[in-house]
Amino acid sequence: MGATTIGAVVGAAIDGMSGDDGVGDGAIVGAITANVLKVTVPVILTYAVGWAVLRAIGEGFDAITGKEVEA
């Protein structure tokens, strides 16, 4: 099952628990949320790893040279 389908099923289940109306709108919101997360989570993880690598390189440079470089 794809992430969109799982998101729709989870959204429908959450919306169905309230008992107010049908589960269609919850399924739509769940599917949209799943698609947004498929894009944003990899972008955030890539940014975090890149930031950590650049920070490690900077600290390594400071340790080797014994000084900080002015930005």
N, C-alpha and C positions, 0 to 999 in steps of 0.2 A: 504494500500500500504506500502511496506517495504521501509526502508531508502535507499536501493540500487536502487530501482525503482525510487523513488523521486529524488535521486541524478542524475540518468541517464536522467530523464526528464528535470531537471533544467540545467544540463550540455548541453544537446542538444539544449535547448532554447537559452542559452547564446551563444553557438557556431553558431546557426542559425542566430543570429542577425548580425553577421559580414558579412554574405552573400558570403564568399569566396568559401566555398566548402560544402560538405555534413555535416550532423549533427552527424554522427556516431562516429567520434573521440571525440567530445564533450560529447556524452553519455557515452563513455568508461571512460573518465577522471572524469566525474561526479560520476559515479558508484564507481570508485576506491576511490575518495575523500570521499564519504559517508561511505565506509567501513573503511577507515583509521580513520575517525572521530568517528565512533562507538567504536573504541578501545581506542583512545588517550584521548577523553574527560573524560570518567570515571576514567582513570588513573590519569589525572591531577587533577580532583576534589577530588579524594581520597587522593592524596598527599597534596593538600591544606588544607583539613579538618584535616588530621593527623598533619600537621605542626602547625595549629592553636591550636589544643588540646594540643600538647606538649609545645607550648609557654605559653598557659594559665596555665598549670600545673607548669611550671617553675616560672612564675610570682607569682602564688599562694604560692609556696614554699618560694620564696624570701620575700613575704609579711608576711608569718607566722614566719619565722626564723629571718627576719631582716637582712639577709646577702645574698651575692651571692656566688654560689658554683663555684670554679675554674674547668674548663673543662680539 
